[in-house]
Amino acid sequence: MDLVDCDIKQWSVDDVKDHFGDSLTLLPPNDNIKELQTILRDKNTTRSDFKFYADRLIRLVIEESLNKLPFTDCEVLTPTGALYCGLKYGAGNCGVSIVRSGEAMEQGLRDCCRSIRIGKILVESDTDTHEAHVVYAKFPQDIAQRQVLLMYPIMSTGNTVKQAVNVLRQHGVKEERIILSNLFCTPAAAQAVVDYVPNVKILTSELHPVAPNHFGQKYFGTD
């Protein structure tokens, strides 16, 4: 039986900053987030509970990812007639989910941004070589002019994300316009992606050498 060693290095926000610079951001850890991560890793968690708590963690990650999008200054008139100086999103944001597990994050994005457009990328691995290759991609026609929130909850090697970014670049999307929203990531996968596309911003809730690769099957009930 494989055991997850409780003595494995725990990455702090400062550790991540020192090692990865501005390329990777760790969701500020707290006991609430740790409990959600624990429930999602527990083999005894029922599918209904798994989906409920996964959606909670997804929402936290999506909210923090949205904070990395560009904002512009704006002024609004309040019901009392006062002028309020605030912020609004810059024009042209969209989501792209990496099928299938990335689709679990789509509703969380829609809950935060009602009318946002969402594209899809399907990446499969060769059964013999384990090399990732893109099978299908569908995006908004003007994706090259948009900020892209790339959604993929589990990153073990980084190969799938690298291929997805390749497709986005082929469609004219610049690296610096891509934000990867991720729930669980291994340090090796983070390093692989940062080395390959250093201008892509990555946000994850946890860096750990053992990724919960059962996530997609458990979430969609196909385990």
One Martini backbone bead per residue (centre of mass of N, CA, C, O) as a GRO file, in nm:
protein
  223
    1MET     BB    1   0.096   0.037   0.023
    2ASP     BB    2   0.051   0.364  -0.031
    3LEU     BB    3   0.206   0.644   0.126
    4VAL     BB    4   0.156   0.957   0.272
    5ASP     BB    5   0.390   1.161   0.385
    6CYS     BB    6   0.379   1.387   0.653
    7ASP     BB    7   0.699   1.481   0.604
    8ILE     BB    8   0.652   1.629   0.368
    9LYS     BB    9   0.702   1.902   0.219
   10GLN     BB   10   0.582   2.222   0.303
   11TRP     BB   11   0.455   2.466   0.111
   12SER     BB   12   0.499   2.792   0.106
   13VAL     BB   13   0.457   3.098  -0.015
   14ASP     BB   14   0.762   3.168   0.008
   15ASP     BB   15   0.878   2.917  -0.129
   16VAL     BB   16   0.743   2.965  -0.401
   17LYS     BB   17   0.865   3.242  -0.456
   18ASP     BB   18   1.166   3.153  -0.446
   19HIS     BB   19   1.143   2.923  -0.674
   20PHE     BB   20   0.915   3.061  -0.899
   21GLY     BB   21   0.821   3.328  -0.842
   22ASP     BB   22   0.564   3.469  -1.053
   23SER     BB   23   0.456   3.195  -1.191
   24LEU     BB   24   0.367   3.100  -0.892
   25THR     BB   25   0.066   3.047  -0.693
   26LEU     BB   26  -0.037   3.011  -0.361
   27LEU     BB   27  -0.285   2.947  -0.183
   28PRO     BB   28  -0.359   3.065   0.103
   29PRO     BB   29  -0.317   2.896   0.380
   30ASN     BB   30  -0.561   2.694   0.565
   31ASP     BB   31  -0.775   2.498   0.741
   32ASN     BB   32  -1.002   2.491   0.533
   33ILE     BB   33  -0.833   2.394   0.290
   34LYS     BB   34  -0.714   2.141   0.424
   35GLU     BB   35  -0.983   1.998   0.457
   36LEU     BB   36  -1.058   1.979   0.161
   37GLN     BB   37  -0.807   1.816   0.076
   38THR     BB   38  -0.861   1.576   0.263
   39ILE     BB   39  -1.136   1.486   0.150
   40LEU     BB   40  -1.030   1.444  -0.151
   41ARG     BB   41  -0.815   1.211  -0.049
   42ASP     BB   42  -1.030   1.038   0.069
   43LYS     BB   43  -1.144   0.716   0.003
   44ASN     BB   44  -1.425   0.751   0.187
   45THR     BB   45  -1.545   0.951   0.008
   46THR     BB   46  -1.813   1.042  -0.126
   47ARG     BB   47  -1.933   1.160  -0.416
   48SER     BB   48  -2.111   1.390  -0.306
   49ASP     BB   49  -1.894   1.509  -0.121
   50PHE     BB   50  -1.674   1.549  -0.326
   51LYS     BB   51  -1.825   1.753  -0.505
   52PHE     BB   52  -1.885   1.965  -0.291
   53TYR     BB   53  -1.580   2.019  -0.202
   54ALA     BB   54  -1.467   2.073  -0.479
   55ASP     BB   55  -1.641   2.325  -0.538
   56ARG     BB   56  -1.521   2.492  -0.312
   57LEU     BB   57  -1.224   2.490  -0.410
   58ILE     BB   58  -1.275   2.599  -0.689
   59ARG     BB   59  -1.386   2.874  -0.606
   60LEU     BB   60  -1.128   2.974  -0.466
   61VAL     BB   61  -0.944   2.953  -0.717
   62ILE     BB   62  -1.107   3.128  -0.912
   63GLU     BB   63  -1.110   3.389  -0.749
   64GLU     BB   64  -0.796   3.419  -0.747
   65SER     BB   65  -0.760   3.417  -1.055
   66LEU     BB   66  -0.928   3.674  -1.115
   67ASN     BB   67  -0.718   3.860  -0.963
   68LYS     BB   68  -0.511   3.834  -1.227
   69LEU     BB   69  -0.668   4.013  -1.380
   70PRO     BB   70  -0.735   4.286  -1.549
   71PHE     BB   71  -0.790   4.622  -1.444
   72THR     BB   72  -1.010   4.906  -1.435
   73ASP     BB   73  -1.105   5.211  -1.401
   74CYS     BB   74  -1.404   5.345  -1.231
   75GLU     BB   75  -1.735   5.503  -1.239
   76VAL     BB   76  -2.011   5.536  -1.008
   77LEU     BB   77  -2.355   5.569  -0.932
   78THR     BB   78  -2.529   5.594  -0.660
   79PRO     BB   79  -2.844   5.596  -0.511
   80THR     BB   80  -2.743   5.873  -0.353
   81GLY     BB   81  -2.545   6.029  -0.579
   82ALA     BB   82  -2.273   5.912  -0.553
   83LEU     BB   83  -1.933   5.889  -0.622
   84TYR     BB   84  -1.759   5.590  -0.737
   85CYS     BB   85  -1.436   5.452  -0.709
   86GLY     BB   86  -1.337   5.179  -0.914
   87LEU     BB   87  -1.366   4.850  -1.064
   88LYS     BB   88  -1.295   4.660  -1.372
   89TYR     BB   89  -1.286   4.452  -1.605
   90GLY     BB   90  -1.133   4.375  -1.862
   91ALA     BB   91  -1.165   4.313  -2.175
   92GLY     BB   92  -1.155   3.982  -2.273
   93ASN     BB   93  -1.262   3.707  -2.131
   94CYS     BB   94  -1.174   3.352  -2.080
   95GLY     BB   95  -1.235   3.006  -2.092
   96VAL     BB   96  -1.038   2.689  -2.055
   97SER     BB   97  -1.089   2.347  -2.081
   98ILE     BB   98  -0.955   2.038  -1.985
   99VAL     BB   99  -1.038   1.750  -2.095
  100ARG     BB  100  -1.238   1.655  -1.835
  101SER     BB  101  -1.163   1.773  -1.553
  102GLY     BB  102  -1.189   2.083  -1.627
  103GLU     BB  103  -1.510   2.085  -1.631
  104ALA     BB  104  -1.543   2.108  -1.316
  105MET     BB  105  -1.470   2.439  -1.335
  106GLU     BB  106  -1.692   2.589  -1.499
  107GLN     BB  107  -1.912   2.661  -1.288
  108GLY     BB  108  -1.732   2.836  -1.109
  109LEU     BB  109  -1.691   3.050  -1.330
  110ARG     BB  110  -1.993   3.114  -1.385
  111ASP     BB  111  -2.058   3.206  -1.091
  112CYS     BB  112  -1.862   3.465  -1.137
  113CYS     BB  113  -1.916   3.464  -1.472
  114ARG     BB  114  -2.190   3.451  -1.645
  115SER     BB  115  -2.089   3.535  -1.970
  116ILE     BB  116  -1.863   3.356  -2.011
  117ARG     BB  117  -1.643   3.213  -2.225
  118ILE     BB  118  -1.595   2.856  -2.328
  119GLY     BB  119  -1.346   2.642  -2.392
  120LYS     BB  120  -1.177   2.348  -2.551
  121ILE     BB  121  -0.951   2.070  -2.454
  122LEU     BB  122  -0.817   1.765  -2.595
  123VAL     BB  123  -0.600   1.539  -2.417
  124GLU     BB  124  -0.389   1.266  -2.508
  125SER     BB  125  -0.231   0.958  -2.432
  126ASP     BB  126  -0.006   0.745  -2.522
  127THR     BB  127   0.006   0.408  -2.444
  128ASP     BB  128   0.321   0.376  -2.501
  129THR     BB  129   0.467   0.679  -2.460
  130HIS     BB  130   0.287   0.905  -2.300
  131GLU     BB  131   0.228   1.113  -2.508
  132ALA     BB  132   0.100   1.419  -2.561
  133HIS     BB  133  -0.210   1.497  -2.748
  134VAL     BB  134  -0.415   1.670  -2.960
  135VAL     BB  135  -0.766   1.624  -3.056
  136TYR     BB  136  -0.922   1.891  -2.941
  137ALA     BB  137  -1.047   2.229  -3.040
  138LYS     BB  138  -1.240   2.510  -2.888
  139PHE     BB  139  -1.288   2.859  -2.968
  140PRO     BB  140  -1.297   3.167  -2.972
  141GLN     BB  141  -1.224   3.361  -3.241
  142ASP     BB  142  -1.089   3.599  -3.034
  143ILE     BB  143  -0.864   3.470  -2.839
  144ALA     BB  144  -0.607   3.649  -2.902
  145GLN     BB  145  -0.762   3.903  -2.734
  146ARG     BB  146  -0.759   3.729  -2.474
  147GLN     BB  147  -0.804   3.626  -2.160
  148VAL     BB  148  -0.687   3.313  -2.012
  149LEU     BB  149  -0.859   3.052  -1.834
  150LEU     BB  150  -0.697   2.770  -1.740
  151MET     BB  151  -0.848   2.443  -1.675
  152TYR     BB  152  -0.677   2.222  -1.426
  153PRO     BB  153  -0.677   2.029  -1.138
  154ILE     BB  154  -0.449   1.808  -1.232
  155MET     BB  155  -0.080   1.803  -1.185
  156SER     BB  156   0.183   1.572  -1.247
  157THR     BB  157   0.373   1.660  -1.521
  158GLY     BB  158   0.262   1.890  -1.753
  159ASN     BB  159   0.200   1.783  -2.045
  160THR     BB  160  -0.092   1.874  -2.095
  161VAL     BB  161  -0.046   2.178  -2.054
  162LYS     BB  162   0.167   2.219  -2.274
  163GLN     BB  163  -0.021   2.141  -2.510
  164ALA     BB  164  -0.239   2.352  -2.456
  165VAL     BB  165  -0.054   2.600  -2.490
  166ASN     BB  166   0.027   2.542  -2.779
  167VAL     BB  167  -0.256   2.586  -2.898
  168LEU     BB  168  -0.294   2.875  -2.805
  169ARG     BB  169  -0.048   2.987  -2.959
  170GLN     BB  170  -0.154   2.899  -3.242
  171HIS     BB  171  -0.408   3.114  -3.179
  172GLY     BB  172  -0.243   3.384  -3.055
  173VAL     BB  173  -0.172   3.334  -2.762
  174LYS     BB  174  -0.021   3.473  -2.507
  175GLU     BB  175   0.135   3.378  -2.231
  176GLU     BB  176   0.059   3.638  -2.050
  177ARG     BB  177  -0.268   3.556  -2.102
  178ILE     BB  178  -0.218   3.306  -1.910
  179ILE     BB  179  -0.419   3.123  -1.665
  180LEU     BB  180  -0.366   2.869  -1.429
  181SER     BB  181  -0.613   2.659  -1.292
  182ASN     BB  182  -0.542   2.482  -0.982
  183LEU     BB  183  -0.544   2.239  -0.724
  184PHE     BB  184  -0.320   2.007  -0.798
  185CYS     BB  185   0.047   1.991  -0.755
  186THR     BB  186   0.348   1.908  -0.858
  187PRO     BB  187   0.667   2.012  -0.853
  188ALA     BB  188   0.747   1.890  -1.129
  189ALA     BB  189   0.517   2.018  -1.295
  190ALA     BB  190   0.573   2.310  -1.230
  191GLN     BB  191   0.860   2.314  -1.344
  192ALA     BB  192   0.792   2.227  -1.634
  193VAL     BB  193   0.607   2.470  -1.701
  194VAL     BB  194   0.792   2.704  -1.626
  195ASP     BB  195   1.019   2.625  -1.825
  196TYR     BB  196   0.833   2.631  -2.087
  197VAL     BB  197   0.620   2.876  -1.961
  198PRO     BB  198   0.713   3.151  -1.783
  199ASN     BB  199   0.449   3.353  -1.853
  200VAL     BB  200   0.274   3.170  -1.709
  201LYS     BB  201   0.015   3.166  -1.479
  202ILE     BB  202   0.002   2.999  -1.161
  203LEU     BB  203  -0.272   2.842  -0.972
  204THR     BB  204  -0.270   2.683  -0.647
  205SER     BB  205  -0.342   2.490  -0.348
  206GLU     BB  206  -0.109   2.258  -0.408
  207LEU     BB  207   0.210   2.116  -0.317
  208HIS     BB  208   0.262   1.770  -0.420
  209PRO     BB  209   0.400   1.458  -0.504
  210VAL     BB  210   0.091   1.366  -0.460
  211ALA     BB  211  -0.166   1.315  -0.675
  212PRO     BB  212  -0.524   1.316  -0.719
  213ASN     BB  213  -0.604   1.115  -0.992
  214HIS     BB  214  -0.920   1.056  -0.914
  215PHE     BB  215  -1.088   1.312  -0.958
  216GLY     BB  216  -1.251   1.283  -1.225
  217GLN     BB  217  -1.395   1.014  -1.160
  218LYS     BB  218  -1.528   1.106  -0.895
  219TYR     BB  219  -1.680   1.360  -0.992
  220PHE     BB  220  -1.832   1.193  -1.247
  221GLY     BB  221  -1.881   0.880  -1.166
  222THR     BB  222  -1.635   0.671  -1.312
  223ASP     BB  223  -1.505   0.472  -1.075
   0.00000   0.00000   0.00000
